[in-house]
């Protein structure tokens, strides 16, 4: 027997109790009872009985909910960890430290916080999700998490080597960039005052460099003292690529502040690596003044390849971004006009009939308070006297700066037959994938900062843990899917 709902045109459907039987080899059905007047609860109760269920009396509860923990997001994260094989790279199955590290990685994604907060979220009594249950962790306090973090730090080199074997090949691109994060406390030997990319001047910080594959997947990360300059970190990465990863030939991509002329000569070329970077603004101005850059060079792609005796054996790919040029010209005009308004007020003050501004020192002091506000001092001629003040724009200097608006130059030692101009420019722009990784690691996604650890080894392990979390973070996988999975840049072979 079964219950069937029969449509009844514009009226409610008829609820019928029916049974099926065979007659002359054909399956037929007949109606035993019309249940249309029954309450929906009674109908569902009868339906359950017909399916072999048991009817519970109305005054009794079928079950009692003692506790319900969020589960779906944790299961998705752990499922992705196992799908990409990150658990097997971190350590062998059955190792408690490995399981605790997996728990910290998952917690960093679903609910980033301190190790103490993570320990409380894993404890059976105070759990905030099913993470601890899925990994069979039982009781886990913060001391165990610190022990697991130390264990992860000791295995960092082996894990990075395994990631390099998976994502890097001879002749592929390797992206490298640097960032920093502020520290809590003042006891960590790595913490120093330096250039803060967080915009927090005067705070102690650490600096860390991230190596990524061409698709933006992180492979290795290294923590440096907070006052380390960008170029000084390059030698350690070259050593890692050559000796630890065993890559004899890769194409290293770094920004213009990272791969300087000195580092090219002393580190990159000595190691026999190919490279892609960009020229800094002073070098671009020198090329403009030397007549090597002319608007007639650009084709319909706003791209041209040139050579210069100042850069022997290199190829310079000049690019022009018209939209960026227009934005910079508009912004410069706004700043010039704003500076002129400030200077006009001072000029008016020197000519007012009552209590005029007098004295060269006083006028210069007033000018100094406003001239550098918009960084336009280089574009004005100032004439200061005891009783007057005049100013005028430096037309030649403004036009010279405007000539380089929207122009950037990519430099590389790769021959055109190895990598053409568009691919070289696209390779340099792929550094944005490392910047995207930094944004995810540092801000609302994984929150590497503030760094609350004081021991040098734990600070390094904490940053490495966040890098591992980003390697399977959903946003990275999403961007990898929309940009095209696999290798967006082909392997390179020398000719």
N, C-alpha and C positions, 0 to 999 in steps of 0.2 A: 504494500500500500504506500501511497505517497500523496502529498498535497500539491495541487496545481492551481495556479491563478489563471483564470480564463478572461481575456479582455471582453468588455461589455459595452462597446461603442462609447457614448458620452457618460455612461454610468460607471461607478466603481467596479473593478473586476470581481468576478465571482470566484470565491475560494472554495474548491471542491476537494473532498477526500475520495481518491480513486484507487483502483487496483487494476493491474494488467493481467491478462490471461491469454492462452493460445486456443485457437479454434481453427481446425482444418489447416494447421501449419502456419497460421498468420497470427500476429500479435494484435490483440485487441484490448480495449480498456472500457471500464464501466464505472459510473459514479455511485459511490456508496452513501455519501452524505454531503449536504451543502453547509459549509462552515462560514458563510459570508457574514452571519450575525455574531460570530465569535469575536472576542477581544483579540487584538494582535498578540498580546502576551500568551494567551491560551493557544493560539494557532502555532506560535513558535515553539511552545512547550510540547505540543503534539508532534510537530515536525522533528524535534529532537528525539522523542521517544521512538518514532518510526525509524530513525537512523541508528537506533541502538543505544541512545543516551539514557540518563537517569534524571528524573524530575526531582528538583529540590523543593522542599516545602517553602512557602512564602516567608515563614517566620525564621528561616535558617539561611545563613550566608553560604554560598558555594565555596568561597575561600576568603581568607583574611590577608590583606596586604600589610606586611610588616615593614617593608622598605623597598623603594624603587630607585635605582641609580641610573643616570643617563648612560647610554650605551652606544648609540649609533655612531656618533662622531669618533669615539675611541676605536670602535671596530673598523671604521674606514681608515683611520691613520695606521693602525697596526697591520691592516690588510695591505696597504700600500707599501709599508716597510718590507713586508715579506715578498710582495710582488716584485719589487726592484732588487731584492736580495741584499738589502742593507744589513739585515740581521746576521747573515752568514759572513759578511765582511767584517763586522765588528768583533765577532768571537764565536766560539763553538756553542752548540746547543747544550743546555743544561748547566751553563755557567751562570751563577747568580749575579755576578758583577755585570755580565752582558745583559741579563734581563733587567737589571736596575738601570743600566744605561739606556736600553730601549724605552723603559718607562719614562726616564727624564727627557728623552727626545720627543716622545709622544706628548708628554705634559707641556713641553716647550711650545708645541704647535697648538694644542687645544686650550691651554690655560697657563701661559708663561708666568713664572713667579720665582721666588727664592727656593733654595733647596729645602728649607724648613717648611715652606708652604707646600712644596711637592710631596714631602714625606707625610704631611698630614692628609693630603688628598689621596695618598695610596693606602693609608692605614685602614683596616677593615671597619673600625669604629667611627672614623671621621671621613670616610671616603666620599669624594664628590662625583665619582664616576666608576665605571666597572673596570678601569684600567688595571688596578692591582689584582682583581679577580681573574681577568683574562690572562695575565702573565704569571698567575699562581705565586705572587710575591709574599703573601701573608703579612706579618708585621715587618715594617721597614721604617727605621728612624733616619734622621738626617746624618748621623755618623756613618751609616751604611752607604748612603748616597755619596758622601764625601770619599769613602773608600772606593766606590765604583768610579767616581770621577778621577781619582788618582790612577786607577787601573786603566781608564780610557786614555789618560795622558801618556802612560807608558806605551800604549799600543798605537799612538797617533801615527808614527812613521810607517808602521806596517799597514795600517788602514789606508793612509794616503797612497802608498805604493799600489795597493790593490785597486783603489779608485783610478789611479793613473793607468794601470793595465787595462781597465775597462773602458776608459773614455779617451785616452790619448794614444796616438800612433806616431810613427816617424813621419815627419813632413806636414803634420797638421798644425793648426793655429793654437797658441796658448795665450790666453788673455790674462793680464796682470794689472791690478790697481790696488790702491792703498786707501785706508780710512782710519778713523780714530774714534774712541769712546771715552767718556769721562769715568773717573773712578770714585768710589766711596772710601773715605778714610785716607790715611797718609802713610800706611805701613808697607805697601807693596813696593818691592824694589824696581818693578817695571814702570811705576807711575812717576811721570815727570810733567813739567809744564812745557807745552809746545804749541804748534799751530793747531787750533781746535776746529775740526770740521763740524762739530756740534754747535758752534757759536757760543761756547761757554768759556770766555777768556778768563785766564787766571786759575783754572781748575787743573788738577792733576789728571793725566790721561794715559792711555796706552794707544799704540799704533799697531795695526795689523794689515798684512798684505794677503790678498786672495788670488789664487791661481784658478782659472776656470778653463774648461774646454771651449771649443768654438761655439757650442750651442748654449753656453752660459752655465753649464753644470759645474758646480764647485768640485775641485779635486784636492786642493791643499790650502791651508791657511797658516800663517806664522805671525806671532806676536812679537813686537819690538818695543824698546823703550819709548816713552811718550814724546821725547824730544828728538827722535830719529827723523832725519830728512828723507824725502821720497827716494832720491837716487841711491842713498846708502843701503837700501833694502834690496836692490836689484841683484847684487852678487850672490846673496844667499839663495835666491830663487833659481839662478842659473846653476848653482851647485846642486840644488835639489833636482832639477830637470836632468842634468848630465849624469850625476853619480847615483842618486837614490832611485830615480825612475828609469835610468838607462836609456834615455832618448838622445841619440847622437845629433839629430837634426830636427828642429821644430822652428816654427815662425813665431817669434815672441812679439806680441802686440802690447804696447804701453803708451801712455799719454806723453805729451811733450815735456811735462815737468818731471817725469820718471826717467825716460831714456834720454839723458843729456849727452852732449858731445863727449864729455869725459867718460861717462859710463859706456858709450859705444866703443870708444877706443880701448879702455882698460878691461872691460868685462865681456860685452856682447861679442865683439869681433874676435877677441882672444879665444873665446869658447867655441867659435865657429858656428854661431847661431845666425839664422836669418832674422830679420826684424822689420817691423812697421811702426812708425810713430809719426809725429807731425812737427813742423817748424814752429818756433816761438815767434811772437810778434816782432821783436827787433830784427830777426833774420828775414822776415817777410818784408819789412821796410827797406832793408839793404838791397834785396832783390828788386824792389820797386824803383829805388833810386838808381840802380845799375842798369835799368831799362830792360831787364829780363822778363818782367811781367807787363803785358799789354793786353788791353781788352780784346784786341783782334785775335789773340791766341785761343779764346774760348770757342768751342763748337756749340751745337744746339743743346748739348748736355751740360753746358757751363763747366767743362772739364778740359784740361790740357796737360800734357806731359812735357816737362822741360828738363834740362840739365844745367848745372852750374859748375864752374871750376872750383868754387868754394866747397862743393860737396862731391868730390871725385868718387866715381864708381857707384853713385846713387841715382835714383830716379825720383824726381819731384813731380807730384801730381797736383796741379793747381785746381782748386774747386771754388766756385762762386755760388753762394746762396742768395738769390735776389730778395727773398722775403726777409732774411736776416739783415741784409744790407739796408732795406727800407726801414726796418724796426730800429736799427742802430742810428740811422740818420735822423729819424723822428725823435728818438730819445736824446740824442746829442743836442738837437735844436731846443728841446724843452729845457735841458740843463743850462744851455747858454742863455736862454731868455730869463730863467730864474736867477742866474748869477747877475745878469745885467740889472734886474730889478733891485737886488740887494745893493749893488754898487751905486745905482742911481739914487738910492736913499741917502747914502753917505755923501754923494756929490751934492745933493740938495742941502744936507746938513752944513756943508761948508759955505753955502751961499745964503742961508737964512739971515734975516736982519737981526734977530735977537739971539744972543748966545750962540754964535756960529761955531762950528768945529774948527779949531785952529791948532797949528803945530804939526810938523811932519810926523813926529812920533805918535801923536794922538790919532792922526788920520790913518797912519800905517797900522796901528793897533786895531782900529775899527775895521779896516779892510781885512786884516788877518783873521778876524772873527767870522767872516762870511765867504771869503774867496775860495777857501778849500772845502766848503760845505758840499759842493757838487763836483769837486775834483776838476774844475775848469780853469785853474790858474794858468796852465800852459797855453791856453787859447786867448789870453788877454794881455794887452800892453797897458801898463799902469803908469801914470804920471802923478807923482805926489809932490806938492809944494807946501809952503808954510800956510797959505791961505786958500789953496785950491786943490782940486783933485780931478783928474781926467782918466778915461779908460776907452779902449777901442779893441775890437776883435782882431786877432791875428788870422787874417784870411788865408794866408799861405799855409799855416800850420793846420787849420781846420780842413782845408782842401786836401792836404797830404794825408791826414787821418781818414777822411772820407773815401779816399782812393782805395783803402784796404778794407772797407766795410764789406762784410759777407764773404771775404776771401780767406780760405785756409789752405794749407799746403801739406799734403801727406808725403812723407819721405820713406823710402824703402830701398834695400839693396837687392830686391828680387827683380830679375829680368822680366821684360814684358811677356816673353814666351812662357814663363813659369806662372805669372799671375798678371792678368791684364789690369788696366787702370780702374774700371768700375769695381772689380773684385777687391783690389787693394784698398780703395776708399771704403767699400762696404766692410772690409775686415777691420779697419781702424774704427769705424762707427760701432762695430760690435762690442766695443768697450762699454757701451751703455748697458749691456747685459750684466756686467760686473757691478755697475752702479745700481742696477735694479736689485741685485742680490744684497748689496749693502743696505739699501732702503728697507728690504724685508727683514734682514737680520737685526737692524738697529731700531726700527720703529715698532708700530703696533702689532706686527705679525709675530716676531720671535723675541723681541726685547732683550738683546744682549746687554743693554745698559739699563740701569746702572750696574756696574760690576761690583759686587759686594765681597768678593774673595780677596784675601790679602796675600796668600802664598803664591809665589810665582808659578809653580806647576799647576795649581788649580785655576789660576787666571787663564793660562794657556788652554787647559782642558775645557774650561767653560766656553771659551770662544770657539774651540773646535767642536764642542757639542752643538752649538748654535749653527755652525756650518753644516753639520750632518743633518740637522733638522731641516735646513733649507733645501738640501739635496732631494728631499722627498716632500717638500712643502707643496700644497696644492697649487699655489700661484705660479711656482716655477714650472710645474708640470703643465699648467694651463697655457702659459706663454710658450712653452716648448711645442705644444700641440698646434697653436694658431700660427706659429712661425714656421712650422714644418719640422717634424721630428727627424732624427738622424743627424747627418753632418751637412750643414748648410754650406760649408766650404770644403772643396775637394782636397784630397791628399795632394801634396806638391812633390814633384820629382824634378831634380836638377837636370838641365840639359847641357 
